[in-house]
Structure formats: structure tokens, C-alpha cells
Amino acid sequence: MHRSAPRLSRILACAAVPVMLVVAGCSSDSGDAKESGSSTSPSAKKTEPTVEPAKFSTLPDACASIGKKTIEDLVPKTKTKSGTPGKSSDAATRGGCSWNGLDDNGVKGSQYRWLDVGFTRFDSDQSLGSGAKRATEEYTKQVSKAQATEGAKKASAKPAEDIGEQATAVTYSLTKSKEDFEYATVVARTGNVVVSVTYNGAGFAGAKTPSAADILKGARKAATEAVAAVEKPADSPSGKASSSAKPSASAKASSSAKATSKATAKTPAKTTSKATAKS
């Protein structure tokens, strides 16, 4: 009996060893699983959506954006037919030009006219938004500014259809130097460019003040031409895509490759037929 007690203790001790090893093994596996799970889990970083590129990268020459004939019709006896360019530190972002003239008819009075066109272009920016979005914000600001002209009477704002992607015509009367002026400002947006045209007129020395309808008509015509100048392709003077436009380099290469392959395909056939005929 005394001998069996130590033997039983040894058996129990040995039996306990595998149990401890199993427990230790389970603990190790659990830790490895956590580490493996944390290392393979994807990062929670969010990718910001890319803003659409700006439609227009340049601006037209403001003083050439309105046709000479239109200038002659809207601003008779203009002082500077080529226009007076506005000051700009970056011609690719902002541009402007103005014309004014006094048609003096002696005792019958005189007619004064003033025309101004301005361009503002916006680039796309990841933090500020697309060029079109930024231009839309500027368009809204310019419309509000025209409506809030100090001293304006009978102010009215209406959509100006068929000019750019969106346009608003603001009309009002204004008294300056005891003379009554009629004003029309057309603000339009095309892509990432805002176009603003202001046209006004007055009758001096007893001449009649021009009608609001005529001033608005003139402003719309000038705005239509100014927007077309922005949209006009570089290779098309008319402002419309030319059907006879020169093909791109890749198109030329493709055409050349097709021509070569056709020539190669025809040549062996002709040579073979001639050789057969001779033999």
C-alpha cells in the first residue's frame, strides 16, 4: 500500500502535463487568430470622388467676342471700334471689353449707348468642386448683384432662353446726371464660364430715351455672340463643329494601316495570277 501511493502520484502528475500543453496551445492559437484577423482586415480609408474636368481651359479675346457689325448697330459712333479691354492679371481666368458712343444729331438731340462684356472662367478643384459648379455659384451671385443695383427702378429678372446652358436677363431704369437710362444685363453660363453683358442707353438734349425692349434685344444679341465665342471650336470660325475637320493623328495612323493591309492583301494575288499566266 505504501508503495502504490507514490506511484499513483507520479501517474497523476504525468497525466496533468498533456492537459496544460493543450490549454497553452489553445491560448496561443487564439492570439494568432486575433493577430491574423487584424492584419488582414481592410483599411477604413475612404477615397474622395474625382471632380469632373473643366470644359473650357481658355477664354476668347473679349474685344473680338462680339461681331463688328453688331457693335456698329448697338453702339453707333463708337469712340473705339476695337473696344477698350478691361484690366486683368490672368487673361485665361478673367477678361472684359467695353464700347461707348454718342450719336450727336444737333438740335434733334443725341443718343448715347454703352456696351460691356465680361468673362469669368473657373477650373475644377478637388476641394472646391468642379468648374461648372463653381461657375454656377458665380452666375447666381452676378444675377443677384444686377438685381440689387443701387437706384434701379422697375427692376425685373427673367430667364433668357437659348443663351448658353442657363441665362437670366435683368432690366431696369436708372437716372444719372438728370438723364434717364435704360439698362439690360444678361448673365449666362456655359460649362465653367460665366458671361455677363450689360447694355444701356439714354437720349440727350431732348432726344427720346430708348425703349426697354430695344435695349434688352441688343443685350441678348451681344450675349448670344459672346457665349458662342466661348463655345467656338478652335478649328471652326463659324462656331460650329466642322464636318471637314482634319482627322487626328491616331485616325490618320489607323487609315494608313488599313490602306497598307489592303495593298498587301491585293499584291500577292496579282503577282500569283501573273506568274500562272506566264507559266
Secondary structure, DSSP 8 states (H G I E B T S, - for coil): -TTHHHHHHHHHHHHHHHHHHHHHHHHHHHHHHHHHHHHHS-------------S-S----GGGSS-HHHHHHHSTTBS-TT-EE---S-TTTEEEEEEEEEEE-GGG-EEEEEEEEEEEE---BTTTB-HHHHHHHHHHHHHHHHHT-TT-EEEEEEE-TTSSSEEEEEEEEEEETTEEEEEEEEEEEETTEEEEEEEEEEEETT-----HHHHHHHHHHHHHHHHHHHH--TT-TTSS--TT----HHHHHHHHHHHHHHHHHHHHHHHHHHHHHH-
